[in-house]
Amino acid sequence: VSLEAGMAASHLKVFLSLGSQKVFSLMGAMALSIALARLLGPSDYGTYVFISALIPLAALPLTGGLPQLLTREIAKHIHKQAAEHYLGVVRRSIKLNAIVTAFVVLTCTIGMALTEAPSKSFLFFLALLCVPFFALEATHNGIIRGLHRVNLAELPKQVVQPLLMAASLIVLVALGTLTTATAISALIFASAGAALVSVLIYKAIQPSFPKSAVAVEGDDLLLKSLASFSAIALITSFNTQIGILVLGTLDQNTDAASLRIAERAGQVVAMPLAIINLMIAPRLVTAFQNGDSAKLQEIAKRAAIVSFGLTVPITLTLWLFGDWLIGVSFGEAYVKAALPAVITVAAGQTMGAFLGSVWPLLTMTGHEKRALGGLGISFTLNVLLCLWLAPAYGATGAAVATAVSLVTCKLLFSIEVKKLLSINSRVF
């Protein structure tokens, strides 16, 4: 009993630590969005939203797939005490980062030289400089999570980056030089700082191995598994960003800005599930490696109940007071376009929480390839709905497409979890 109580206390401590970081990050992102929306105005802010939505997509081959893959592989090798394979995984991921950095810097240099500032093309190539820093932070995030130090893994992205971004914007406002281009430059600076802190954290906690341990890089980890993880992450991200991309392409900048507000609200609603997914990922790896199906089911059921129970009150708050919250935060100019989108996205995230932690259940047990079929269906559905609804109904139409595709994706994942692992991921 005392052992179980100690484990429960430890899990609660990690949850509170991650929760406080997530809350800080979301509040910071919301505050930054509010500041930029008011200072840049709907049109310029819409341009910033469009550009800043493209960059994470460009970084997804690494930032989307690599952290989850590294978490699984590092946790597996630490569990087996396979020092050589652990070192090999770390070495190969660092090499991959170096290659990406060289390619991106060359691309940005050529792109900015061939485009005229401050066109959207020029701003895109400028913002692309974030990608190497995103990738470096994501790499160390995955490794640190695999070492069961989840709270430290999230610190650079959730705390350090928002702080540096806020500090940069304060300086720009004080100097009177805040524009879309300088806001993107601030994002580059903040991303670089977060990447540096992630490296320092890993250096401080990396395990020590005998000097005789030699890195083994003989498998095709980063050539085979990474492709599946990256494809999943790319499609998942498109399912949340395609609306902004469509609206930005159509120059419906005000609607793009309103959809970003809805996206921020959706992140708040999804926060409990996101925190729990981070917490349980290494535990799922250990239970799966031990062949403990009962433990997998226990983890999945508790995760679904807790995340859904925490999600519902947030959604109800947005439903009852969303217009007031948007007006006070972003300004009355955004309420009419943003409110229906906020409620729609929140409803989709709540239904997703009901279906449980389907993503880590598949990826941490080696079934990431089976998820691609469901993702392909939901992605196709999202694109078709968005192209149909967004031009006529703006942010609301894009939000409907996002919510429908999200629920479809998680429902298909839930079916796969039941089929492959004989586990019920849902609340009931």
C-alpha positions in Angstrom: 0.0 0.0 0.0 2.8 2.4 0.9 4.5 1.6 -2.4 1.4 2.4 -4.4 0.8 5.5 -2.4 4.4 6.6 -3.2 3.9 5.9 -6.9 0.6 7.8 -6.9 2.3 10.8 -5.2 5.1 10.7 -7.7 2.7 10.6 -10.6 0.7 13.5 -9.1 3.9 15.5 -8.7 4.8 14.9 -12.4 1.3 15.8 -13.5 1.3 19.0 -11.5 4.8 19.9 -12.9 3.7 19.3 -16.4 0.4 20.9 -15.8 2.0 24.1 -14.5 4.3 24.2 -17.5 1.4 23.6 -19.9 -0.7 26.3 -18.3 2.2 28.7 -18.4 2.9 27.9 -22.0 -0.8 28.2 -23.0 -1.2 31.5 -21.1 2.0 32.8 -22.6 0.9 31.8 -26.1 -2.5 33.4 -25.5 -0.9 36.6 -24.2 1.4 36.7 -27.1 -1.4 36.1 -29.5 -3.5 38.9 -27.9 -0.5 41.3 -28.0 0.3 40.6 -31.6 -3.4 40.7 -32.6 -3.8 44.1 -31.1 -0.5 45.6 -32.1 -0.3 44.3 -35.7 -4.0 44.5 -36.5 -6.2 41.8 -38.1 -4.5 41.9 -41.5 -0.8 41.8 -40.5 -1.6 39.5 -37.6 -3.3 37.2 -40.1 -0.1 37.2 -42.2 2.0 36.3 -39.2 -0.4 33.5 -38.3 -0.2 32.1 -41.8 3.6 32.2 -41.9 4.0 30.8 -38.4 1.6 28.0 -39.3 3.7 27.0 -42.2 7.0 26.6 -40.3 6.0 23.9 -37.9 4.8 21.9 -40.9 8.1 22.3 -42.6 9.8 21.1 -39.4 7.5 18.1 -38.9 9.7 15.4 -40.5 11.8 15.8 -37.4 9.8 17.6 -34.7 6.7 15.6 -35.3 8.2 12.1 -35.6 11.5 12.1 -33.9 10.5 12.9 -30.3 8.0 10.0 -30.1 10.4 7.6 -31.8 13.3 8.6 -29.5 11.1 8.3 -26.4 10.2 4.8 -27.3 13.7 3.7 -28.3 15.5 5.4 -25.5 13.0 4.0 -22.9 13.4 0.5 -24.4 17.2 0.5 -24.4 17.4 1.9 -20.9 14.9 -0.8 -19.7 17.1 -3.4 -21.3 20.3 -1.7 -20.2 21.6 -1.7 -23.7 24.2 1.1 -23.5 25.6 0.5 -27.0 22.2 0.8 -28.7 21.3 3.8 -26.6 24.4 5.6 -27.6 23.8 4.7 -31.2 20.3 6.1 -31.3 21.6 9.4 -29.7 24.5 9.7 -32.2 22.3 9.1 -35.3 19.7 11.6 -34.2 22.4 14.3 -33.7 23.9 13.5 -37.1 20.4 13.9 -38.7 20.0 17.3 -37.0 23.3 18.5 -38.5 22.3 17.5 -42.0 18.9 19.3 -41.7 20.6 22.4 -40.3 23.0 22.7 -43.2 20.2 22.1 -45.8 17.8 24.6 -44.2 20.4 27.4 -43.8 21.4 27.0 -47.5 17.7 27.1 -48.6 16.9 30.2 -46.5 20.0 32.1 -47.8 19.0 31.4 -51.4 15.3 32.0 -50.8 15.8 35.4 -49.1 18.2 36.5 -51.8 15.7 35.7 -54.6 12.6 37.3 -52.9 11.7 40.8 -52.0 11.1 41.9 -48.4 8.5 42.0 -46.9 6.6 39.7 -49.2 5.1 36.5 -47.9 7.7 34.5 -49.7 10.5 36.4 -48.1 8.9 36.1 -44.6 8.5 32.3 -45.2 12.2 31.9 -45.9 13.1 34.0 -42.9 10.8 32.0 -40.6 12.3 28.8 -42.0 15.4 29.5 -39.9 13.4 28.3 -36.9 13.4 24.7 -38.3 16.9 23.7 -37.1 16.2 25.0 -33.6 12.8 23.3 -33.5 14.5 20.0 -34.6 17.3 20.3 -32.0 14.9 20.9 -29.2 12.5 18.1 -30.3 15.4 15.7 -30.5 16.5 16.3 -26.9 12.9 16.4 -25.8 12.4 12.9 -27.0 15.6 11.6 -25.4 14.9 13.2 -22.1 11.4 11.8 -22.0 12.8 8.4 -22.8 14.9 8.8 -19.7 11.7 9.2 -17.7 12.3 12.9 -17.0 9.2 14.2 -18.7 8.9 17.4 -16.7 12.4 18.5 -17.6 11.9 17.5 -21.3 9.0 20.0 -21.7 10.7 22.9 -19.8 12.5 24.5 -22.8 9.5 24.5 -25.2 6.8 25.2 -22.6 8.6 27.8 -20.4 11.8 29.0 -21.9 10.6 29.7 -25.4 7.5 31.8 -24.4 9.6 33.8 -22.0 12.2 34.6 -24.6 9.5 35.4 -27.2 7.8 37.8 -24.7 11.1 39.5 -23.8 11.9 40.0 -27.5 8.5 41.5 -28.3 8.7 43.9 -25.3 12.1 45.1 -26.7 10.6 45.5 -30.2 7.6 47.5 -28.9 9.8 49.7 -26.8 12.0 50.5 -29.8 8.9 51.0 -32.0 10.1 48.4 -34.5 7.4 45.7 -34.2 6.4 44.4 -37.6 5.5 41.0 -39.0 9.2 40.5 -40.0 10.6 41.5 -36.6 8.0 39.3 -34.9 9.2 36.4 -36.9 12.8 37.3 -36.0 11.8 37.2 -32.3 10.4 33.7 -32.9 13.7 32.6 -34.3 15.6 34.0 -31.3 13.2 32.3 -28.8 13.5 29.0 -30.7 17.3 29.1 -30.5 17.2 29.8 -26.8 14.8 26.8 -26.1 17.1 24.5 -28.2 20.1 25.6 -26.2 18.4 24.9 -22.9 17.3 21.5 -24.0 20.9 20.6 -24.9 22.1 21.8 -21.5 19.4 19.8 -19.7 20.3 16.6 -21.5 24.0 17.2 -20.7 23.2 17.5 -17.0 21.1 14.3 -16.8 22.5 12.0 -19.4 23.3 8.5 -18.0 26.9 7.4 -17.5 28.1 4.2 -19.2 31.3 2.3 -19.0 34.0 3.8 -21.3 34.0 0.4 -23.1 30.5 1.0 -24.4 30.6 1.7 -28.1 27.7 3.2 -30.0 26.0 0.8 -32.3 24.3 2.3 -35.4 23.7 -0.8 -37.4 19.9 -0.7 -37.5 17.7 1.4 -39.8 15.9 3.2 -37.0 16.0 6.7 -38.4 15.3 5.5 -42.0 12.3 3.2 -41.4 10.5 4.0 -38.2 11.1 7.7 -38.5 9.3 7.8 -41.8 6.1 6.4 -40.2 6.3 8.6 -37.2 6.9 11.7 -39.4 4.0 10.8 -41.7 1.7 10.5 -38.8 2.8 13.8 -37.3 2.6 15.6 -40.6 -1.0 14.5 -41.3 -2.0 15.1 -37.7 -0.6 18.6 -37.8 -2.3 19.3 -41.2 -5.6 18.3 -39.6 -5.3 21.2 -37.3 -3.5 23.7 -39.6 -5.1 23.2 -43.0 -7.9 25.7 -42.3 -5.4 28.5 -41.6 -3.4 27.6 -44.7 -6.5 27.6 -46.9 -7.7 30.9 -45.4 -4.3 32.5 -45.7 -3.9 31.4 -49.3 -7.3 33.0 -50.0 -6.1 36.2 -48.3 -8.9 35.9 -45.8 -6.5 37.1 -43.1 -9.1 38.1 -40.6 -10.7 34.7 -40.7 -7.2 33.1 -40.4 -6.6 35.2 -37.3 -10.0 34.1 -35.8 -9.2 30.5 -36.5 -5.9 30.8 -34.7 -7.9 32.1 -31.7 -10.0 29.0 -31.9 -6.9 26.8 -32.2 -5.5 28.4 -29.0 -8.8 27.6 -27.2 -8.6 24.1 -28.5 -5.1 23.7 -27.0 -6.5 24.7 -23.7 -9.3 22.1 -23.9 -6.8 19.4 -25.0 -4.3 20.3 -22.3 -5.3 17.6 -19.8 -5.0 14.8 -22.4 -1.7 16.2 -23.8 -0.2 16.2 -20.3 -1.4 12.7 -19.6 -0.1 11.4 -22.9 3.4 12.8 -22.1 3.3 11.1 -18.6 2.2 7.7 -19.7 4.4 7.3 -22.8 7.4 5.8 -21.0 5.2 3.7 -18.8 3.4 2.2 -21.8 6.8 1.2 -23.3 7.8 -0.6 -20.1 4.4 -2.4 -19.7 4.5 -3.5 -23.4 8.1 -4.7 -23.1 7.0 -6.7 -20.1 4.0 -8.2 -21.9 1.7 -6.8 -19.2 -1.6 -6.3 -21.0 -3.5 -5.7 -17.8 -1.2 -2.9 -16.9 -1.7 -1.4 -20.4 -5.5 -1.5 -19.9 -5.2 0.1 -16.5 -3.1 2.9 -17.7 -5.4 3.6 -20.7 -8.6 3.6 -18.6 -7.2 5.9 -16.0 -5.8 8.2 -18.6 -9.2 8.5 -20.4 -11.2 9.1 -17.2 -8.9 11.7 -15.8 -8.4 13.6 -19.1 -12.1 13.6 -20.0 -13.1 14.7 -16.5 -10.8 17.6 -16.7 -11.7 18.6 -20.2 -15.5 18.9 -19.8 -15.4 21.9 -17.4 -13.1 23.8 -19.7 -15.4 23.3 -22.7 -18.4 24.3 -20.7 -16.6 27.5 -19.6 -15.9 28.4 -23.3 -19.5 27.6 -24.3 -21.0 29.8 -21.6 -18.5 32.7 -21.4 -16.6 32.4 -24.7 -17.8 35.7 -26.2 -16.8 37.6 -23.1 -13.4 35.9 -22.9 -12.7 36.6 -26.6 -13.8 40.2 -26.4 -11.8 41.0 -23.2 -8.7 39.2 -24.5 -8.5 39.8 -28.2 -11.0 42.6 -28.8 -14.6 42.9 -29.9 -13.5 42.8 -33.5 -12.8 39.1 -33.2 -15.8 37.9 -31.3 -18.3 37.4 -34.2 -15.9 35.4 -36.4 -14.0 33.6 -33.6 -16.8 32.5 -31.2 -18.4 29.8 -33.4 -15.0 28.4 -34.3 -13.9 28.3 -30.7 -17.0 26.3 -29.6 -16.7 24.0 -32.6 -13.0 23.2 -32.0 -13.6 22.8 -28.2 -16.4 20.3 -28.9 -14.1 18.3 -31.2 -11.3 18.2 -28.6 -13.7 17.1 -25.9 -14.9 14.1 -28.0 -11.3 13.3 -28.7 -10.6 13.2 -24.9 -13.5 10.8 -24.4 -11.8 8.4 -26.9 -8.6 8.4 -24.7 -4.9 8.3 -25.2 -5.0 6.4 -28.5 -1.9 8.1 -30.0 0.7 6.9 -27.4 -1.0 3.5 -27.2 -0.3 2.9 -30.8 3.1 4.6 -31.2 4.7 3.4 -27.9 3.8 -0.3 -28.7 5.3 -0.3 -32.2 2.1 0.0 -34.2 2.7 3.4 -35.8 2.3 2.1 -39.3 -1.2 0.8 -38.7 -2.2 4.3 -37.8 -1.4 5.7 -41.2 -4.6 4.4 -42.9 -6.9 6.1 -40.4 -4.9 9.3 -40.6 -5.1 9.2 -44.4 -8.9 9.0 -44.3 -9.3 11.8 -41.7 -6.8 14.0 -43.6 -8.6 13.6 -46.9 -11.9 14.3 -45.1 -10.4 17.4 -43.6 -9.1 18.8 -46.9 -12.3 18.2 -48.7 -14.5 19.7 -46.0 -12.1 22.7 -45.6 -12.0 23.5 -49.3 -15.8 23.3 -49.4 -16.7 25.2 -46.2 -13.8 27.6 -45.5 -14.2 29.9 -48.6 -17.9 30.5 -47.9 -18.1 30.2 -44.1 -14.6 31.4 -43.1 -13.2 30.4 -39.7 -16.4 28.6 -38.7 -16.3 26.4 -41.8 -12.6 25.6 -41.3 -13.3 24.8 -37.6 -16.0 22.3 -38.5 -13.6 20.6 -40.9 -11.0 20.4 -38.2 -13.3 19.0 -35.6 -14.8 16.4 -37.8 -11.5 15.1 -39.0 -10.0 15.1 -35.5 -12.9 13.0 -34.1 -12.7 10.7 -37.1 -9.0 10.2 -36.7 -9.2 9.4 -33.0 -12.2 7.1 -33.5 -10.3 5.1 -36.1 -7.3 5.0 -33.7 -9.5 3.7 -31.0 -10.7 0.9 -33.2 -7.1 0.0 -34.0 -6.1 -0.1 -30.4 -8.9 -2.5 -29.6 -8.0 -4.7 -32.5 -4.2 -4.7 -32.0 -3.9 -4.6 -28.2 -7.3 -5.8 -27.0 -7.6 -2.6 -25.0 -10.5 -0.2 -24.6 -9.0 3.3 -24.7 -12.4 5.1 -24.2 -13.9 6.4 -20.9 -16.4 3.6 -21.1 
